[in-house]
Amino acid sequence: MVEKPIAATIEEAQNLVHLSAQLNRVFMVGHIERFNPAIIELKRRLSSGELGRVFQINARRLGPFPPRIRDVGVVMDLATHDLDIMRYLTGSEVVRVFAETRREVHSSREDLFIGTLRFANSTIGLLEINWLTPTKIRELYVTGERGMFLVNYITQDIYFFENAETNGSDWSALSLLRGVSEGSMMKYAIHKKEPLRSELEAFVSCVQGNGLCISNGYDAYVALALATALIESAYEGGVKEVSRDGPYRYATTESVSRGFETKSPALRTQ
């Protein structure tokens, strides 16, 4: 088990994933937000179709500058959380990215980041992340046919804002006639639990062979590859294509794209 990000470079991440598969070892990466009870509940509700088709996911991860962090910028340190969660919730792969960054406080890295993602299923992802806000904000918004979910990572609360026009109707016909209007707001009861404890319990369960590791090396590799692509987009000043040879291969350099695929049984199960 390693903390996120999985490694300093995508080449190192690839080597770690391959090594864990060769040694037949459980390889888990600490993407702790997957174990947040509010995210678990949101995933369940999205999977059951309660929101209908998802249009957009918007993450806001803001807060003061942590002086102890000097080796990476805000993209690698914080954006990797939400990149992983967006893939997890949509079940879709990112096909292109675009980013803008600024450096105001950090001595050598970006501390303000705005990024956009285009998923293969047409969902749009938006990331607003910085170390310049004098209060800690951790929020995720998911907008779809039937309304919008709001998750507060810190309080582990989840809210649903209803699109009053749907009321069980088909969106394709509805969008031509009425569209969207404000409906009721619901706050769901969540059994709250410390995500770090859940993460460690899940790792022990995987080692004992009693469960599937939901935060595996490959997912962490993809989060790192996407973060790298976003940083490159910001420095190069343009849109960056991040998938090659289909949605299961991620790379920003040829050395990583060669021969790395998730269809290997070892990679799927570890």
C-alpha positions as CSV (number, residue, x, y, z in Angstrom):
1,M,0.0,0.0,0.0
2,V,1.3,3.4,-1.0
3,E,0.0,6.9,-0.6
4,K,-1.2,8.9,-3.6
5,P,0.1,10.0,-6.0
6,I,1.3,6.5,-6.9
7,A,4.7,7.7,-8.0
8,A,6.7,10.8,-9.1
9,T,6.4,9.9,-12.8
10,I,4.1,7.8,-15.0
11,E,7.0,5.6,-15.9
12,E,7.6,4.7,-12.3
13,A,3.9,4.1,-11.8
14,Q,3.8,1.7,-14.8
15,N,6.8,-0.2,-13.3
16,L,5.0,-0.5,-9.9
17,V,1.8,-1.8,-11.4
18,H,3.7,-4.4,-13.5
19,L,5.8,-5.5,-10.6
20,S,2.8,-6.0,-8.3
21,A,1.2,-8.1,-11.0
22,Q,4.3,-10.2,-11.6
23,L,4.7,-10.9,-7.9
24,N,1.0,-11.5,-7.5
25,R,0.7,-8.9,-4.7
26,V,-2.2,-6.8,-3.7
27,F,-1.3,-3.2,-4.7
28,M,-3.5,-0.5,-3.2
29,V,-3.1,3.2,-3.5
30,G,-4.5,5.6,-0.9
31,H,-7.1,7.5,-2.9
32,I,-9.0,8.1,0.3
33,E,-12.0,9.8,-1.1
34,R,-13.2,6.5,-2.5
35,F,-13.8,5.5,1.1
36,N,-15.8,8.6,2.0
37,P,-19.3,7.4,3.0
38,A,-20.9,10.3,1.0
39,I,-19.0,9.2,-2.2
40,I,-20.0,5.6,-1.6
41,E,-23.6,6.6,-1.4
42,L,-23.4,8.9,-4.4
43,K,-21.8,6.0,-6.4
44,R,-24.7,3.7,-5.4
45,R,-27.3,6.3,-6.4
46,L,-25.7,7.1,-9.8
47,S,-25.3,3.4,-10.6
48,S,-29.0,2.8,-9.9
49,G,-29.9,5.5,-12.4
50,E,-31.4,8.0,-9.9
51,L,-29.9,11.0,-11.7
52,G,-30.4,9.7,-15.2
53,R,-27.7,10.6,-17.7
54,V,-24.9,12.6,-16.2
55,F,-24.0,15.9,-17.9
56,Q,-21.3,17.4,-15.7
57,I,-19.1,16.8,-12.7
58,N,-17.6,19.8,-10.9
59,A,-15.0,19.5,-8.1
60,R,-14.0,22.4,-5.8
61,R,-11.0,21.6,-3.6
62,L,-9.8,24.9,-2.1
63,G,-7.8,25.9,1.0
64,P,-4.8,27.6,2.5
65,F,-1.3,27.0,1.3
66,P,0.5,24.1,3.2
67,P,4.1,25.3,3.7
68,R,5.4,21.8,4.1
69,I,4.7,20.8,0.5
70,R,7.5,21.9,-1.8
71,D,8.1,18.9,-4.1
72,V,4.8,19.1,-6.0
73,G,2.2,21.6,-7.0
74,V,-1.5,21.6,-6.4
75,V,-2.3,19.4,-9.4
76,M,-0.3,16.4,-8.2
77,D,-1.2,16.9,-4.5
78,L,-4.9,17.6,-4.7
79,A,-6.3,17.2,-8.2
80,T,-5.4,13.5,-8.3
81,H,-8.2,13.0,-5.7
82,D,-10.9,14.4,-7.9
83,L,-9.5,12.9,-11.2
84,D,-9.8,9.5,-9.6
85,I,-13.3,10.1,-8.2
86,M,-14.6,11.4,-11.5
87,R,-13.5,8.3,-13.3
88,Y,-14.9,6.2,-10.5
89,L,-18.3,7.8,-10.6
90,T,-18.7,8.1,-14.4
91,G,-17.3,4.6,-15.2
92,S,-15.9,6.4,-18.3
93,E,-12.4,7.3,-19.5
94,V,-11.1,10.8,-20.2
95,V,-10.2,11.5,-23.8
96,R,-8.9,15.0,-23.7
97,V,-8.0,17.7,-21.1
98,F,-7.3,21.4,-20.9
99,A,-5.9,23.4,-18.0
100,E,-4.8,26.8,-16.8
101,T,-2.5,27.4,-13.7
102,R,-0.9,30.2,-11.8
103,R,1.8,30.4,-9.1
104,E,1.3,33.0,-6.4
105,V,2.7,31.5,-3.1
106,H,4.5,28.3,-3.9
107,S,8.2,28.8,-4.6
108,S,8.4,26.7,-7.7
109,R,5.1,25.0,-8.5
110,E,1.5,25.9,-9.4
111,D,-0.8,26.7,-6.5
112,L,-4.0,27.6,-8.5
113,F,-5.5,25.3,-11.1
114,I,-8.6,25.2,-13.3
115,G,-9.0,22.1,-15.5
116,T,-11.6,20.7,-17.9
117,L,-12.0,17.0,-18.9
118,R,-13.9,15.4,-21.7
119,F,-15.0,11.9,-21.0
120,A,-15.7,9.2,-23.6
121,N,-19.4,9.2,-22.6
122,S,-19.6,13.0,-23.2
123,T,-19.7,14.0,-19.5
124,I,-17.8,17.2,-18.9
125,G,-15.5,17.4,-15.8
126,L,-14.5,20.7,-14.2
127,L,-11.9,21.1,-11.5
128,E,-11.3,24.2,-9.4
129,I,-8.4,23.6,-7.1
130,N,-6.1,26.0,-5.2
131,W,-3.9,26.7,-2.2
132,L,-5.0,30.3,-2.1
133,T,-8.4,30.2,-0.4
134,P,-8.4,31.1,3.4
135,T,-10.9,28.4,4.2
136,K,-11.1,24.7,3.4
137,I,-13.7,23.7,0.8
138,R,-14.1,20.2,-0.5
139,E,-17.2,19.9,-2.6
140,L,-18.4,17.8,-5.6
141,Y,-21.4,18.6,-7.8
142,V,-22.9,16.1,-10.3
143,T,-25.5,17.4,-12.7
144,G,-27.7,15.2,-14.8
145,E,-31.2,14.8,-16.3
146,R,-33.1,14.6,-13.0
147,G,-31.3,17.2,-11.0
148,M,-28.0,17.7,-9.2
149,F,-26.2,15.9,-6.3
150,L,-23.9,17.9,-4.0
151,V,-21.4,16.1,-1.8
152,N,-19.5,17.8,1.0
153,Y,-16.4,15.7,1.5
154,I,-15.6,17.2,4.9
155,T,-19.0,16.8,6.6
156,Q,-19.8,13.6,4.6
157,D,-23.2,15.1,3.6
158,I,-25.0,14.5,0.4
159,Y,-27.8,16.6,-1.0
160,F,-30.1,16.2,-4.0
161,F,-31.6,19.2,-5.9
162,E,-34.5,18.0,-8.0
163,N,-35.2,19.0,-11.6
164,A,-39.0,19.5,-11.1
165,E,-39.7,19.1,-14.8
166,T,-38.6,15.5,-15.0
167,N,-40.9,13.8,-12.5
168,G,-40.2,10.4,-14.1
169,S,-40.4,11.8,-17.7
170,D,-38.0,11.0,-20.5
171,W,-35.3,13.6,-20.9
172,S,-35.2,13.6,-24.7
173,A,-38.8,14.7,-25.0
174,L,-38.7,16.9,-21.9
175,S,-35.7,19.0,-23.1
176,L,-37.6,20.1,-26.2
177,L,-40.6,21.3,-24.2
178,R,-39.7,22.5,-20.7
179,G,-36.1,21.8,-19.8
180,V,-35.1,22.5,-16.1
181,S,-36.8,24.1,-13.2
182,E,-36.2,24.2,-9.4
183,G,-37.7,21.3,-7.4
184,S,-37.4,20.0,-3.9
185,M,-34.1,19.6,-2.1
186,M,-33.3,16.5,-0.1
187,K,-30.5,15.7,2.4
188,Y,-29.8,12.0,2.7
189,A,-28.9,10.3,6.0
190,I,-25.4,9.0,5.9
191,H,-23.8,6.7,8.4
192,K,-20.5,8.6,8.8
193,K,-17.2,6.9,9.2
194,E,-13.5,7.9,9.2
195,P,-12.4,7.3,5.5
196,L,-8.8,6.5,6.6
197,R,-10.0,3.7,8.8
198,S,-12.2,2.3,6.1
199,E,-9.3,2.5,3.6
200,L,-7.0,0.5,6.0
201,E,-9.7,-2.1,6.7
202,A,-10.3,-2.5,3.0
203,F,-6.6,-3.1,2.4
204,V,-6.5,-5.7,5.1
205,S,-9.6,-7.4,3.6
206,C,-7.9,-7.5,0.2
207,V,-4.7,-9.0,1.6
208,Q,-6.8,-11.7,3.3
209,G,-8.6,-12.4,0.0
210,N,-12.0,-11.3,1.2
211,G,-12.6,-8.4,-1.1
212,L,-11.8,-6.6,-4.3
213,C,-9.3,-3.7,-4.1
214,I,-11.3,-0.7,-5.3
215,S,-8.3,1.7,-5.2
216,N,-5.8,-0.3,-7.3
217,G,-2.5,0.5,-9.0
218,Y,-3.9,1.0,-12.5
219,D,-6.5,3.5,-11.4
220,A,-3.8,5.4,-9.5
221,Y,-1.6,5.2,-12.6
222,V,-4.4,6.8,-14.7
223,A,-4.9,9.6,-12.2
224,L,-1.2,10.3,-12.3
225,A,-1.2,10.2,-16.1
226,L,-4.2,12.6,-16.3
227,A,-2.6,15.0,-13.8
228,T,0.6,15.0,-15.9
229,A,-1.4,15.7,-19.0
230,L,-3.1,18.6,-17.3
231,I,0.2,20.1,-16.2
232,E,1.5,19.7,-19.7
233,S,-1.6,21.4,-21.1
234,A,-1.1,24.4,-18.8
235,Y,2.5,24.8,-19.8
236,E,2.0,24.2,-23.5
237,G,-1.2,26.3,-23.7
238,G,-3.5,23.9,-25.5
239,V,-5.9,21.0,-25.4
240,K,-4.2,17.6,-24.8
241,E,-5.3,14.2,-26.0
242,V,-4.6,11.7,-23.3
243,S,-5.9,8.3,-24.6
244,R,-4.2,6.2,-27.3
245,D,-5.4,3.0,-28.9
246,G,-8.7,3.0,-27.1
247,P,-9.9,4.0,-23.6
248,Y,-7.9,1.5,-21.7
249,R,-4.4,2.9,-22.5
250,Y,-3.2,6.1,-21.0
251,A,0.0,7.8,-21.7
252,T,1.6,11.1,-22.3
253,T,4.9,9.6,-23.6
254,E,5.5,6.7,-26.0
255,S,7.6,4.9,-23.4
256,V,4.5,4.4,-21.2
257,S,2.0,3.7,-24.0
258,R,3.9,0.7,-25.3
259,G,2.5,-2.6,-24.0
260,F,0.5,-1.2,-21.0
261,E,-3.1,-2.4,-21.0
262,T,-5.8,-3.2,-18.4
263,K,-7.1,-6.3,-20.0
264,S,-4.5,-8.3,-18.2
265,P,-6.3,-10.5,-15.6
266,A,-3.5,-9.7,-13.1
267,L,-4.0,-6.0,-13.4
268,R,-7.8,-6.3,-13.1
269,T,-7.7,-8.3,-9.9
270,Q,-4.9,-6.7,-8.1
